[in-house]
Amino acid sequence: MAPFVTLSCPSCGGKLHIAEDVDRFACAHCGQEHIVKRSGGIVTLAPVVDAINREEAGVDKTAAEFAMARLDREIREIQAQKARLLSESPTPGGFLLLAGIGGVVVGFFALACTISVGLRGGGNTGAAPVVVGIVFLVLGAALIFYSRWTAGEWNQRTSQQLKQLDRKIASKQAELDERRKTIAP
């Protein structure tokens, strides 16, 4: 028969006889599993649960570290999306606004010339210059209005997209902060 050591169960206090070749066993009195630790001629018992908890803590730390790297990458990607949105989508309507202002100027010029010729007694210029001047004025004003309306629509849509991206960043940052807490000593 192999030599054995007599110890008390750390869980229930029952007497245990542990053989030299045993590394893990269950208490005959309470059923608690233990790991036998031998070091420098000293034999101790540690519940299996403690060993599992230490392993779980190590696994949790590793998972948190991987999650932190993933979250950092996702935050950078969302920030890049936000930068692209701001740089690639200039406020529309710049050309339309200039065309509208040009139309208004041409319309006023046509009307001013017609009135000037009429006041100087240059004769009957007809209705065509007046109609052309009015058409340019109306079209110019319409283009100005449309350019401002589309700019407002763009600003509202972009603002909503930026807010959505900011919410995503804040959510990822909060999750990252929580992960940092789990690995902090």
Secondary structure, DSSP 8 states (H G I E B T S, - for coil): ---EEEEE-TTT--EEEEETT-SEEE-TTT--EEEEEEETTEEEEEEHHHHHHHHHHHHHHHHHHHHHHHHHHHHHHHHHHHHHHHHH---TTHHHHHHHHHHHHHHHHHHHHHHHHHHTT-----SHHHHHHHHHHHHHHHHHHHHHHHHHHHHHHHHHHHHHHHHHHHHHHHHHHHHHHHH--
